[in-house]
Amino acid sequence: MPTEDEILKFSQTIEHLAKTSNLTIMDSIIAYCEKYEIEIETASSLISQKLKQRIRQEAQELNLLPK
């Protein structure tokens, strides 16, 4: 189980990657996992509530989830 510090660091890294690379949060998580050879399932335990909300919002904007 990841610590709160690990979750916070992961969230900050993903948000920074999204801003600097002009990627969505979802794409940033995938890019991070590919770069560091982390399974997506492992990264899912590091996703904070704030990131989950942003993912949900992006998915709704892309019509992947109902609004």
ABEGO torsion letter per residue (X at the ends): XBBAAAAAAAAAAAAAAAAAAGBBAAAAAAAAAAAAGBBAAAAAAABBAAAAAAAAAAAAAAGABBX
